[in-house]
Amino acid sequence: MHRRRTAIMQNTTLMNKSIELFCGTGGLALGLQNAGFQHTALYEWDKDSCDNIKANIAAGFDGISDWNVYQSDVRTVSYDGLTGKINMISGGPPCQPFSLGGKAQAYNDKRDMFPEAVRAVREVMPEVFIFENVKGLLRKSFSLYFSYIILQLTYPSIVKPQGMTWEEHRTLLEQHHTSNRHGDCEYNVVFRLLNAADYGVPQLRHRVVIVGFRKDVDAHWSFPNPTHSKEALLYSKWVTGDYWARHNMAMPMSNPLSKQAIKNIRSAVEECNAPLRPWQTTRDAIGDLPDPQSKEAAAFDNHIFRAGAKIYPGHSGSVLDEPSKTIKAGAHGVPGGENMLVLDNGDVRYYTVRESARIQTFPDDYHFVASWTESMRQIGNAVPVKLAEAVGSSVYAHLKEIDHAKRRYSNN
């Protein structure tokens, strides 16, 4: 049976062109756009997420007017004619098969879309790809399947024959990997578990990022170094007091750190050759927003109070003077209370959509047009914009350097 395939637009120039699969509401795409990539097509199955991106395009959000957003099942997408015309493929294959909060069925879950990510790489053969997923992908129980994902991305041209199990295909890929028979469509693949807080995101959010460079691209690339640290935040709080001064607050009388801990923090920060900035806190991110129940809140888009937040055992919110807990998009609520905020007086309330968007480092003029529940789901599923930009900028800089080297060589 032949499936109807959605046609993808073609480009005639090769510069910094990219396509994105499973784009959600656009967090990864925005970060990579900021890094220098130009998206020619974005694909997403969920209509509400597509509608949200389209609403921002229609509203004139800067830099995305040329985005072409397709509500489409990626299994129907045709990449005919794109080989050599797309520099990068990015995306976040649905994470539910690997999420710690889901049923964790991995390869038995019909939502596992890594095979489609591999197909896109095989058919387009971009210079580089960037894929993101939850840290649950690295669970011990998934280790064999994760190694299979990496092998598929390394050798995307070795297709699993019909009727072959994934275990048998993994064996085939392992045999090829240890042989001396290698083809053209191969990639050097690396992955790392990154904490978004280490890159300026005001949130403790651990994500697996997988990056692969085509083997003819001499990238010599590695993941960008962190720019922020917990030690620098503790230093600004309990050594210099700069954190409290910045927020026009008196330094608390009670210091929670021991003398030895203070000494260790001093050493870590003052003796560092490349000083890092403090982790960003929830207060850093949303402290300038008015109380959502005040009249002033009306001046801010998506900043509407939602009642009903409660604390109970195992269900607590994020405190203001630490990075936020991970903003989540639970299908049956958020059991740990990650979408709640603990105020200075001890009261709790839900994050507004705008506050959650700031925690995920979306710009204030990027709007969310759906209900609170749907907008929070989209935001919780998104890649933090700053994290995407940090990785994307490093990748883009390497591609640009390689391109310049090729031009110098061809001119000599």
N, C-alpha and C positions, 0 to 999 in steps of 0.2 A: 504494500500500500504506500503510495507516494503522499508525503505531506506537503501542503502548500507552504512555501517559504516566503517570509517577508523580505522584500528587496531592501538593501542598504544603499545609501547614497554613496557615490564614488567621488574621489578627489583627484585632481590632476596635478597637485603640487605636493612635494614631500618636504615638510618642514618639521612641525611638531604636532602632527595630527594624531588623534587618538579616538578610540571608541570605548564606551563603557557598558558593561553588562550588569544587570541587577543594580541599577543606579539608585533605587529608593528615592528619597526626597532630595538627593543631590549633595550630601556632605562630602563624599569622596571627590565628586566631580568639581565642586567649588574649590577644594584644596588644590587639586591638580591643575585647575585653570589658573589659580593664583601662582602656581609654580612655573607656568609658561606653556602648558599643553593646551591645544585647541580641540575641543570635542566636536567631532562631526556627527556623531549619533550616540544617543543614550537609550538603553533598553530597560524596561521595567514591566513586570507583569501586573503590578498593583495599580489600579486606575486612580485611586486617591493620591498616591505618590506622584504619578505622572501629572495629574491635574494641578498639584501644588507647584511643581516646577514650571509648568506652562503658565500658571497664574503669575509667577515671578517674572517670566519672560515678558508677558503682556504688560506687567506693571513697570517695565523698563529697568529691572535690576541690572546693574552695570556688568558688562562683559559676557552676558549669556544670550544675547539677542540671536546669535547664529546657532544656538543649540537646536538640534532636531531630536525631539523626544518621541519615542515610539512605545505605546502600550502594546507589548508583544510578549509572547512566550519565546524565550531565546531558542528553544528547540526548533522554531520555525524560521529563524533568521538565516538568510543566505549571505555569504561573504564573497560571492563571486566577483572577481575583478579588483579585489582590494589588496592582493599581494603586492608588496612594494610601495603601497600608497598610505599605509598607516604605520606610524612609529611605535605606538603603544596601545595595549589593551589593558583595561583596568576593570575592577569590579569586586563586589562582595557577594560571592555565592551564598544563597540562603543558609543561615547559621543554625536553624532549628535542629538539623540532624546531629549537630555536635554540641549544642548549647548545654551548659550545666543545668539550666532551668527547664530544658525540654525533655523529650523522651529519649534522646541520645541514641537513635537507631542507625546513624551514619549511613552506610551503604545499603541498608534495608529501608531507608526513608526515601520516598519518591521525591522529596524536596531537595535531595542532594544534587546540586547542579554543577559540581566540579567537572563531570564529564563534558558538560557544555562549555565550560571555560577552556578545557583542553582542546575541544573541537575548534573553538574560535582561534586559538593560538596556532593550531595545525593549518587552518585554512587561510589565515591572514599572514602568518609568519612575521609579526612585528619585531622591531629591534628589541623591545622590552615589554614585559608585562608586570603589573602590580595587582595582587589579589589580597584581600583582607578577610579575616574570619575570627571567630571567638577563640579564647584560650582553651576552651574545651576540646578543640581539635588536637591538642597535645596530650590529652588524657592517655594514661597507659593502655586503657582498653581499646583505644583507637590507633595505637602506635603502628600496627601493621598496615592499616588502611591509609594512615597519613603518609607512610613511606611509599605506598602505592600512588598516592596523589602526586608526590614529588617526582617519582619516576615517570609518570605520565606527562607531567609538565616538562621534564627533561627530554623525553623522546616522544613528542606528541604525534609523530608520523606513524608510530607503531600502534595501529588501531586494534582494539580487542575484537577478535572474530566473533561472529554471531554464534551463540551457544557456549562460548568459553566463559568460565566463572572469573570473577575479579582476582581470585587467588591464583588461578592458572595464568592469567594475564600478567600479574605481578611477577611470577616466576619467569615468564618470557622476557619481561623488561629487565629483570635482574641478570639474566643470562646475556642479554644484549649489552647491558651496562658494563659487564666484566669481560666483554669480548673486545677485539680490536677492529670490529666492523662497525663503522659509524657513518651516518649520513649527513645530509645538509641541514635538515630541520631539527636542530638540537639546541638545547638551552643550558646555560650555566645557572643553576637555581640555588638561591639561598633563602632562608627564612629566619625570623626572630620574633620572640614574644616581646612586644613593646608596651610600656606603660605610658599612656597619653600624658600623664602629669609631668613626665620627664621632658616633654616638648612644649610646655606652656599651656596645656589644657587644664582648666581648673576642676579636674575630675580624676579619680583613680579608676582607670579603664584599661585593662590589659587585653591586647589584641595580637593575634598572629598575623604578620605581614609576610607575604611570599613575593619575592622579586626574582625574575629571570631575564637574563640577557642572552640574545641569540649568540651562538658560539663564534660567529665571525665578527662580533662586536667586542673589541678588546677593551672592556670597561674598567677593569681593576677597581671595581666598586665595592663598597661596604656600607652598612647602614649608618646613617648620620649619628654622630654622638649626641647624647642628651644635652639640652640647653638649660634645664632646671633641675633642682634636687630638693629632697626632703631636708637634708642637712642645712642647705642655705635658708630654707624657710625657718627652721628651728633657730638658726643663728640670728635671723632678723627679728625673731620674736623674743628670745631669751638671753641674747648676748648684747646686741645693739639696741633693741627695742624699736627699730625702724618700722617694723610692721605695724605696731600700734600707733605710732606717730603718723604714719601715712593715712590711717583711718580716723585720725583725731580722737583716739582713745587712750585712756591711761593704761599703762602697762600693769597687768594683774599683779597683785601683791604676792600671790602664791606661785612660785616657779615649780612646775611639775618635774623638772629635770634634776638629777643628782649632780653633785660637783664633778664627778668623774665623767658623766655624760656631757656636761658643759665643756669640759676640757677636751673631750674627744671631738665635739662639734667644732670647737675653735681650731683644732688641728686640721680637721677635714676641710674647713673653709679657708682659713688663713694661709695654709701651706699648699693650697691647690695652685698649680701652674696656670690652669685655665678656669678661673672662677665661674661657677654656674649661678644662674638667677634662682630666686626662691620659687618653689612650687607655688602655683596660683591657688588661692583658696576660693571658697564659695563667696565670701565677702568681697574679695577682689573682683569677682565676676559680676555680682549683682548688687553690690552695696550702694550704688548710685541710683538704683531703681526705687521709686516710691512704693509705699505700702499699697498693694493691689486693691485695698478697700478704700483708698483715699481718692479724692477728686483728681489729684495730680496724675493718677494712674492712667486716666483716659488719654493722656498725651502719648502713651507708649502702645504700639501695636501688640496684640496678643498678650497683654498684661492684665488678665482678668482673674479675680479671686474665685477659687473653687472650694467649697466647704466640705467637711466630712473627714478630714485627716485625723487619725488617732494613733497613739503609741500603745503597743502591747508587746509582750515578750517575743523577741525575734523580729519585731516590726518597728524599727526606729528610723528616724530621718537623718539627713546630713546636717552637720554642724557648720556654722558660718566660718570658723577660723581654721578649717582644714579643707583640702580638696573635697569636692562632692563625692558621694558614693556614685557608682556607675549608674547613669541614667539608663533605665531599662524599658523594654517594650513587651512585658509579659502578656501572653494570650489570656491569662486568667488573673489579672491583677499583678501587682509587684509585691511578693511576699515579704521582702526585707525592708519595705518602706523607703526604697531608694528614691522615690519621686516626692518625698516629703522633706520639708525644711524645718530645722529646730531653731527658733528665734532666740534672741538674747535673754528673754524673760522665761524661757523654757516652754513656751507654747509651740505647737506644731501646726503647719499648714502645708497644703500641696504646693509644689512649684507651679508657677504660672507657665504657660507655654513659652513666653518670652524669656523667663528665667532659665528654663530647661534649654532653650536654644542657645543662650549665652554660655551655659555650662558645656554645650557641645561646640562652642565657638562659631556658631552661625552669626553673620552680621545682623545688626538690628533692623536693617531695611530688607532683610530676607523674610518674607511673610509666610505664615501658615494659615491656610484658608479653611481647613476642616474643623470639626469639633475638637474640644479639649482632648477627648479620649483618642481620636484618630491622629491628631497632631502630635500628642505625646508618644504614640506608637511610632510614627514616622521619625521623630527626633531620637527616640530610644534605639531605633534600628540603624541610625546613621553613623558614619565614620566622622569623628571630630574633624572639623575643617582644618584646624592647625596641625593636627597629626598628619593628615593627608598632604598638606603643603610641605611639611618638613621632609617627608620621604620623597615626595614628588620633586621638590627643588633639588635635592641631591642627585636624583636620577637624571633630571633635565640638564643639570650642569655637566654631568659626565657625557651625555649624548652630544651636547653643544661642543664640549672640548674635543671629542672624537671627530665631530664634523669639521671643526676648524683644522685639526691635524690632517685630515684627508685633503682638504682644500689646499693647505700649504704644500703637501706632498705632490698633488696633481699640478701645481703651478711651477714646480721646480723641474 
